[in-house]
Amino acid sequence: MSDRPPQSLEAFRQESLLKRNWILFWSYIKITSLVLGGGYAIIAAAQEEFVRRRGWLTDDDVVEMITITQTVPGILACNSAIYVGWRIGGYSGALSALAGSVLPSLVIIMLIAAGVDSIRHVIETPYVQGAFIGVIACIVGMVVVTALKMRKKAARNVFGWCVAIGCFVGLSVFRISPAWLIVAAIAAGLIKVGVGSALKKIHPEKGEAAQ
Amino acid sequence: MTILQLYLVFAKFGLLCFGGGYMLVPLLTAELVGPGKPLAPKEFSSLVSIAQATPGPIGINTATYVGFTQHGVIGSILATAGIITPALILVILAIKLLKRYEQSLPVQGFLAGMKPASFGLILSAAVIFAELSVFSADIPWHGIWQWLTGATVDFHGFHLRISALLIAAATTVVMLKTRISFMYLLLVSAILGAFLCR
């Protein structure tokens, strides 16, 4: 596991096509083979790798990544791989990151499905279960850091805070499916912007205030 | 189920799986589980527990497993390819459309709602992961509410794992202050967890 100092995005873009795609592929292999818990955990890990450590994407990109990842149907982790790969390496980058995001599960699950039962026994030992708890605790920290980074970009006014708190309480307390929360949030956003622009046309000053 | 059907059925799941893997289990149950369908109910429940206990996205784990039971390695690869095909097209399309129509009212409205929603959902994810590690069970919101209104409530089975809490807190601080790769943090957390969180 090498951990060379991160290069800049400009230096990365000077590398050969093969090397660029290899870096994206390998980064996602590392993320999906170590991160438990699926979508949100993998998004947080991608933020860690590509924003905080490498600095190839900005906090604004993370907000956009999470917004797109959640709106477009599909597996969250793969959607985030496609977003990151495409933004950094174009079409081939998207394919490389996506391949990296599915390969570890593909191999592990194929082995389990093929009846390599020792894998399952190893997973069920208390030490491995304890290690899983440790990893998930680490992911809690990772997700909190990602949320802190998003806060300033995502919840900038009273409306934003209401939507954010609504979604938070809706999912964590009432366990409403994220799909419904997303539909409700988009509807609220459309109404808010629609009303704001209508007010602007009638009373320019009031419309300004509503924005 | 032929190989082509397998690919198409999972492409359909990829298209319908909106808002993450949460939607996937009911979809899979309806299409794949039961008499005359590829999976027996018992097989399906063991599949769900394997998918949750192994690293990687739950949707991919499921596709790989079901594909393997149908057509071996080729089946695994095709089912997985199926579930990611719609997203590959739609995510890139979404990035391009958002850029092109950035200033239009519908896109402004969409972003006004979705940005704070994403923030709220990510925060919830922290709570959900905490319930799997820092706490021994789901947070008993109903019990807390009753306790706040004066009733005596027994929080039996719900307790804090101090060691996991320390790992989470330490991770947060290290990530905010340094540029250490998350790989090391995960490995250290796994080792600490293996000995402290059993």
Interface residues (C-beta under 8 A of the other chain):
Chain A: M1 D3 P6 K30 T32 S33 L34 V35 L36 G37 G38 G39 Y40 A41 I42 I43 A44 A45 E48 E49 R52 R53 V63 E64 I66 T67 I68 T69 Q70 T71 V72 P73 G74 I75 L76 A77 C78 N79 I82 Y83 W86 R87 Y91 A94 L95 L98 S101 V102 P104 S105 L106 I108 I109 M110 I112 A113 A114 R120 I123 P126 Y127 V128 Q129 G130 A131 F132 I133 G134 V135 I136 A137 C138 I139 V140 G141 M142 V143 V144 V145 T146 A147 L148 M150 R151 K153 A154 A155 F159 G160 W161 C162 V163 A164 I165 G166 C167 F168 G170 L171 S172 V173 S177 P178 A179 W180 L181 I182 A185 I186 A187 A188 G189 L190 I191 K192 V193 G194 S197
Chain B: G14 L15 L16 C17 F18 G19 G20 G21 Y22 M23 I50 A51 A53 T54 P55 G56 P57 I58 G59 I60 N61 T64 Y65 F68 T69 V73 S76 I77 T80 I83 I84 P86 A87 L88 L90 V91 I92 A94 I95 L98 L105 P106 Q108 G109 F110 L111 A112 G113 M114 K115 P116 A117 S118 F119 G120 L121 I122 L123 S124 A125 A126 V127 I128 F129 A130 L132 S133 V134 I139 W141 R161 A164 L165 I167 A168 A169 A170 T171 T172 V174 M175 L176 R179 I180 S181 F182 M183 Y184 L185 L186 L187 V188 S189 A190 I191 L192 G193 A194 F195 L196 C197 R198
